[in-house]
Each structure stands twice: as structure tokens, then as C-alpha cells.
Amino acid sequence: MSGPKLVVGPFNRVEGDLEIHLDTDAGAVTAAYVNSPLYRGFERMLEGKNPMDALTLTPRICGICSISQSAAAARALASAMGLTPSPDGERIAALIHMVENISDHMTHFHLFFMPDFTRAVYAHKPWHAQAIKRFTTMQGSAQRHAIEARAQLMHILGMLAGKWPHTLAIQPGGATKAPSASDKVRIMSTLRAHRRFLEQELFGARIEDFAALTTFDQLQNWAGGDAALFLDIAADLDLAGMGRGAGRYLSFGAYPVAGTHIFAAGMDDGTTATNAATNATPQPLDLTTLQEDLSHAWMLGDAAHPAHGQTTPDEDMRPDAYTWCKAPRLLGQTWETGALARQVIDRHPLALALRDTGVLGRVAARLLETARTQIEMEKLAQSIAPDAQFMVQGKMPATATGIGLVEAARGALGHWISVDQGRIKSYQIIAPTTWNFSPRDGAGTPGPVESALVGAAVQPGEDTPVTVQHIVRSFDPCMVCTVH
């Protein structure tokens, strides 16, 4: 006889609404169905608007990753204009985007993920007292220090972006702010202070040393900072074996600079050799087969590439569907996206070693990316040339199409725009959580989170299984970004 059916949600500490239906048997999840219960309608709001209005409206999709939306909109508009951004403006835009993404990683680790280990269910664990001390909500010392460090880091956004969230500093032709020599000094000073926080609190050592880790054993032997506490917990609870995905990873490429990306773009379906010694490259990013399947979404129409898609909500909410979220599929398959995917595609050896380690891999990849991003931010800040040109101008044709691909903290974000008679004819968005929290497709294939939840332990009497929460939070969902 099968076990109870559970409805889990809404999840606390998750941005927006989320509801998951679970089938269970013999103390484990046998099937999961993820519901994004909130329809937003941004894609429809944009229809008929001046194309440049996308820079104002799309950041309002989310107050956490608004710069990611700004960057994607700017890239889509530049593509439609046939405009190449100013190289120095592109670097400033990348620096602005990095500040938001690294802040997002800090928020996830300190405020969303680690507080789960302060629960009474873990009171018998040897690490529980330290978790309480560091990560008790609104009291833990790690949380207080992280919030302070995050606020200080965001002073850079005040200097370069004018405000956060919902900046208009990132434009199709570059960035609106021409930083002065004194701005450069202040930015470098702010980054040095942030490095001190990372090295004293999070890593307990030089960030270069963490970024230089190459093997699973080296990671497990890391002995410094809150990263070591997480790794102790992960080893004790076997977070490496919890929530494993299908092993297919996708990145649109993070931080375009000088015709390339600081973190590479590409695809990895698990068939390419991933031993770092082979120097195997990921598959090139090819979106020609991208389709958004609507078979289990409360949406009308046929499966389509986002360049030709539509967002027409099914107001009758047909019973064979269970979410407002579409199901993106590439080559007919699901793809996981996020920090682990980015670092796998960028061929960092530690990420390659972690690619099949479930919850552990996703969270450790955010730590790895935090260290690597800090180093890259310092390089970009040092390269600021106050006398450079940070913006070029362009003109939107009356008829045009464009695509803007960026990497938000949670993964691959794409904007597709079609312009007709000087107005937006169609605007389609696929967000990271749309990829990861997608429903089943027409073939019945579950989305990445639905698949990762199968096998999760359900203890007697649990109505919100703690293992399910660990797995869901390892993907760091942003539900309001999911359905537009």
C-alpha cells in the first residue's frame, strides 16, 4: 500500500509562492508535482509598449534579481538594434551584475539554507549547537555579519547603478555611469572590506585557496569558517546523496566582456568526458531546439520556441494541468541551471567533481562561485578607466527581433523580443526557476526539481519533510520570476 499524499507549501524563506504535491511510499517520495500558483502577466503587459519600456518594466519582475532582468533586457534590445555595447560600459555592467549575484549567494547561504540546520530535529547532532550560534534566524552571529557585509558591498550599486533594485544604469549601449577616479578608489576599498568578511567569516582562509580546490576530498577537508560547518553537516547528513539531478547542465554564459564570458556558456548532457585532465570542452550553446511545453501548465497554445511563443493563461485551469509554469525543454530534455551548472560549464575541476552530489554540490558551487566572483570583481574594478567611453547610442528599427541571455544567481535567464511598427509585438522570458521548477512535459518527463525529489526520505508524522526542504532550497527558487 502506498504512503500518504502530502501537499508541502508555501515554503518559508522562499521568494514567492511554492506548492509541491508529493506521492510517498515506504518512507520516501515516489513522485513530485511542483506548482507555481501565482500568475504575473509581465509578458502580456509589455505588448504594445515602446521597446525601451522593457528596461523599466522587466526589473519589476523581481526585487531580488532585478539587475539580472535589467541586463537581459538591455542585451535583448541591443540585439534588436544591432548594437555592440561600449567595452568599458560592458565591464561596468558586469561589475554591477556581479555585486547583485554574489549578494544573492550570501543571502541564500546565510538566510535561506543554513537556518534549516538549527531545527530541533537535529538537536542530537554534534554540530547543532554551533549551527544555533551562527544561523538562528535574526539572532545568529553569521547572519548579522553577512547582512552587514552585504549592505556594505551594495554601496557599489549606489555608486554605479544609482539605486537597487530596479536600476536603469544598464543600457543597450553600455552603462550610464562614468565612474571617476575617486569612485574607483571607493569601489576598491569596498571590495577589500568584503574580501575581509569572506576570508574571516565564510571561508576562514584566503578565497584564492578555496577557489583552487579541485577534488571532493580536498573540499571535505576544508577546515575554515562557516564553509567548514556546512561541510561537516553535509557529510553527517549525506547531502551529497540527497536530491541528485539528471546530470544535464546549462549556462547562457555569465558576464559578457570583450566578446566572451567570464564564466563560459554551453551545455553538458553528461555524455562529454568531464575529467579535468582531458580538458574536455562543453557542448556549444544551441537554442534552436528550445521549446516551452504547455501540456501541464495552465496556458493555452502549442509548444513553441520563445521567439515565437505566447503567454495566454488558461482561465478555466484545466484539470490535466497543475501549475502556471511552462516547461522549457532543449533537445527534448530537462536541464538544470544555477551556480553548479555555471561552474561545470566553465570546467572548474571542483565543480566537475561535484556534478553528481545533489544538495551538497549546489550549495558548495555557490561558495566556489562566491570566491571566484570576488576575485573577478576586483579585476574589473582595477580595470576601470575614468576617461573611457561607457555608452554608445543606437536606434531601434521599426521591425526587429532580439535575444538577451544572461546568468542570474539562480541560473540561465533569457529575454526574447519582437518589435513591429516600433512597438513590442511579443516579449517572452524564461527564468532560472522556470527551468528548474518546470512541470512534466507532454512525454511525462518531470522537471529537474520534481525528479530530484524522488527518493527523498519522509519520516513518520512529517507533513513537511525536512529532506524535501533541503532539496528545494538547494535550488534556491525565486517563484515570482517563474511565471510572467
N, C-alpha and C positions, 0 to 999 in steps of 0.2 A: 504494500500500500504506500502510495506517495505521501510525502510530508505536507505540512501546511503551505498554503499560498500566502505570501507576505506582500504588503504594499509598504514600501520604505520611502519616506519623504514627508515633507520637504527636509532636505539636509541642512542642518545649521552650518554656519561658516562657509556656505557656498553662495556665490554671487548669483542670485536669482532663484527661480523655482526649479525643482527637480523632483521627479517621482519615478520610482523603479518598482515594477512588479516582478516578484520572484516566485518561481516554482522550486520546491525543495523536495528532497528525498534522502533518507538515511543521514540526516545531519549535514547536508551540503546543497548548494544551489545547483539545480539541473537546467534551468533556463531563466533568462532575464529579459525584460522588456522595458526600455528606457523611454519615459515620456517627458518631453519638453512642453509643459502645459500653458506656456504664455506665447501668444502670437503678437508680434510688434507692428509689422507693416511698414518698416522703413523703405523697403524696395519699392512699394507702391507710392509712398509719399514723394519719392524722388521723380516719378514720372511727370513729364511736362515742365519740370523746373529748368532753369538755366544750369548748364553743366557745372559751372563753378560753385553752385549751391551745394554740391556734394561735399566740398571742403568744410562747410558749416554743419550740414545735417548728419553725415555719417559718423563723426566723432561722438554724437549724442547716442549712438547705439549702446555705448558703454562708458561708464565713468572710471573704469579701471584700466582698460586698454585703448583709451581714446586716441592716443598718439599713433598706435598701430593702424587704427581706422583712418586717421589723417594721412599717414604715409601711403596706405594702399590707395586712397582716393587720389592723392597727388600723382602717384605713379600711373594710375588709370587715365587721368586727364592728360598727363604728359604723353602717354602712348597715343591717345586720340589726337593730340596736337602734332604729333611727330616731333616732339621737343626733347632735347637732351639737357638734363639739368646741369647747372654750373658745377664743376667738380668740387669746388670748395663748399658750395652750398649743400651738395650731396653729403659731404663729410659732416657738416653741422647737423643735417637732418638725421644722419646715422647716430651721432652722439646723443641727440635728443631722444631718439628711439631707444637707444641702449639704456639710458637712465630709467625710462619707464619699465623696460623689460627686467632689468636687474632689481628694481624696486618691487616688481611683481613677484619675482622669485623669493625675495626676502619675506614678503607678506605671506606667500604660500607656506614656506617652511615654518616661520615663527608663529603665525596666527591661525592658519588653516589646518596644517598637517600635524605638527608635533603635539598640540594640546590633546589629541586623542589618547596619548600615552599617559596622561595624568588621570585617566578614568580609574574608578575603584576596582574594576575588573582586573586591573594589573597590580593591585596593591601588594601582592605577594612576590612581585618581581624585584630583583636586587637593584635595578636601575630606577625603580618607581619614585623613590624619594628625590633623586636628582631631577627627574622629569617634572615633578611637582614644583621644585625650587625654580627651575628655569622656564617652565612653559605653562604654569597655571594661568588661565585666562584673566587678563587685566592685572595680574599680580607678579607673574614670573619675571625674573631679572632679565632673561634673554629677550623676552617680548618688549620690555620697556626700552632696553638698549637698542633693539632693532628698530623700533618705531622712531626713536630719536635719530638714529643714523640715517634712516630712510628720509626723514624730514630734512635733514641737513643736505643729503645728496640732491634732493629735489630743488634746492636753491639754484642748481644749474638750469633747471627748466625756467625758473624765474628770469634768469639772465638771457637765455637763448630762445625760449618759447613764449615768454610773456606771461603765461599762466599755465596751470594744469588743473583739471583736464580741459579738453576742448580747445587746444591751441589752434591758431591759424598761421603759425610760423612756417610750417612745412607747406611748400607750394610746388606746382608742377615744374617750375624753373629752378628750384633750389630752396633757399631759406630766407626769410625776411630780415633776420638779424645779422648785421655785420659786426661781429664781436671785436671789441677794441683790445689793445694790449693789456689794459687793466682787467678786462673781462677774462682774458686768457689766464692771467695770474690768479684771479679768484677761482676760476674753474679748476686749475691745477691744485690749488690749496684745498678745495672741497674734495677732490678725488683722493688726495693724500690722507685726509681725515677719514674718508670712507674706507680706504685701504687699512688704516689702523683698526677700525671696527672689525673688518673681516678677519684680519690676522690675529687680533687679540681675543675675539669672541667666537666667531663662527668656525674658523679653521685652527686656531691655536698655533699657527706657523705661517711661513711665507706662502702667499697664494700661488707663487710660481711652483712651490713644492707640490701642492695639491694638483695643479694643472699638469704636472709632469708624471703623475701616476699612470701606469699603463696596464696593470693586471688586477684581477679580482682580489688576489691575496694581498697585494700592496694596499688596496683600498681598505680591506678588512683590518689591516694592521695600523691604519691611521689612528694616531693617539691624541690628537689635539682638538680642543674646542667642542662646540655643540655638534659638529660633524661626527666626532668620535662617539658621543652619546647616541646619536641616531644610529650609527653603525653597530653599536652594542645591542641596541633594541632590535635592529633589523636581523642580526644574527640569532638572537634569542627567539624571536617570533617567526623566523624563516620568511621574512618579507621577500626574499629572492624567489621563493616558490609560490608566492601569493599573487594572483592577478596577472599571470603571464599572458601576453598577447599573441597575435598570429605571426609576429616577426617581420611584418612589412612596414617600412618606414618611408615617410615622405617629407621633404622640405622644399619650400619655394626659394630658399636662399635668404640669409639674414644680412641686412645692412649693405645694400649695393653701393660700391665705391669704385670709381675708376674702371668701370666695365666688368667688374667681378663682384663677388660677395665675400664679406669677411668670414661668414660660415656658409659653406657651399650649398648649392641647390642640387637636387637629384632625388632618385628613388632607389630603394633597396628592397626587393621582394624576398630576400633570404636565399636566393639561388646563387648570388655572386659570392665568391670567396671573400671572407671578411678578416682573415688573418692579416694583422698589420704588416707582417713581414712580406706579404705578397704585393703590398701597395695597390691592391685592387681598387679601382675607382667605382663609385656608384653608377647606376644607370642614369643617363641624361634625363632631365625633367621633360616629360612629354605629356601634355594635357589634351591631346587630340581625342583620346577615348573617354575623357571625363564626361560622366552623366550624373544627373541628380535624379535618382529613382524616387517615385512618389507612391509606390504601391502600398506602403504602410503609414503614410503621412496624410493628415487632413488637408491635402492640397489637390487641386484639380488640374488636369492636363496630363501630358505624356512625359516620360523621361526625356531629358534634353541636356545638352551641354549648356552651361550657364550663359554663354554668349547668345544662346537662342532660347533660354528658359523664361519662365514666367512664375509669378507668385500670386496664385489665385486661391485663397483659402476656401476650404470646403465647409460652409456654414452648417451643413447638416451633420458633419462629423461622422462619416460613415463607420459602421461597426467593425469593418475589417482593417481599420487603421487605429493607431493608438498614440500618435504624437503629432505635433505641428512641425517637427524637424524633418527635413528631406534627408535622403540617404545618398551622399556622394559616393560614387564608385569610379575607380580608374582601372582600366583593363578588366572591368567587371569584378574587381576585388575591393575589399576594405583596406584602408591604410591608416596606421597610427601616426599621429603628428605631435610635436612638442619638443622639449629640450633633448630628450633621449634621441628622438628621430634626427634632430639637427646635428647632434654630435656624432651619431652613427654615420650620417651622410657626409659630414666633414671629416670622417675617418679618424677621429681621435681614438687611439688604441684602448683607452679605458672604456669608452662608450661601446666599442665593439665587443669588449669582454663582458659588458653588462646587458647586451641587447636582449637576452632571454631571461632576465632576472626580475621581471614583474615590478612590484611596488618598489623594491629596492632600487632597481635600475632607473625608474622615472625620477625618483627623488634625488638619488646620487647624481644623475645627469644635470639636474638643476644646480646642485652645488658645484659641479665641474664647470658648468656654463657661467655661473656667478664669478668664479675665479678667472676664467678666460675672458669674460666680458670686461671685468675691471681692468685687466691688462690692456685690452683693445681700446677702452675709453681713454686711458692715459696716453696711448699713442695718438689717438685722434686729437685730443686736447693739445698735445705738444705740437701737432702739425698746423694748428690754426695760424693763418697769416692774415693779420688785420687789414692789410691793404689789398686783399684779393677781392675778386668779384664773386658774390654769393648768390646772385639771382640773374637769370636770363628771362626774357619775355617771349611769349608765344601767343598764337591766335588759334582759337578753336574753329575748325571748319564747320560749315553748316551741316554736313553729314560726315560722321566719323564713328569709329569703334575703338575701344581701348581696353587694356587689361592692366591691373595693378596687383602685383604679387609681392607680399612681404611676409615676415615671420613675427607674429605676436609672441608674447611669452609662452602662450599655450600651444603655439604651432602655426601651421600654414593658413594664411588669410588671403583671400583673393577677391578683387572687385572687377566686375565686367560691366562696361558702359557702352551704350549705343546712343548716338546723337542723330536726330533727324530734324531738319529745318531749325537748327540752332537750339533745340530743346532735347532734354533727356527722353528718349523713347523707351529705353529699358535699362535697369540697373540691377544687377544680381550680385549677391555676396555669398561666399562660402567661408565660414569662420572655423577656427580650430575645433571648437566644441561641436560644430555640425559634423565634422569628420569623425571625431572620437565618440560622440554620443548619438550617432545616427541609428535609426531603427533597422529592422530587417528590410531587405530588398525583395524584388519580385521572385528571386530564386530561393527566398527564405534564409539567406545568409545573415546572421546577426551582425550588428555593428561592433566596433572594437571593444567598447566597454561591456556591451552585452555578452560578448564572447569571453572577455577577461573575468567576468563574474562567475562563470560556470566553474563549479568545484569549490567555491568559497564556503568555508565552514559556517554552519548555523548551529549555535549551542541551544540546548533545551531552554525554552522560555524566552529566547531573544526575539523581539519584534523588529529591532533594527540591528542586525548582526554587525558586530564591530569589525569583522573582516571585510564585510561589504563596504563599510565606511572607509577603511584604509585603501581599498582598491579604487573606489570612486574618487577619493581625494588625491590619489596619486596622479590622476589625470587632470586635476585642478579645473573642474568645469566652470565655465562662465556662461550660464544659461541664457542671460539676456542677449548675448551675442549670437545665439544659436538660430533663432527664428526671427526674420526681419519683416 
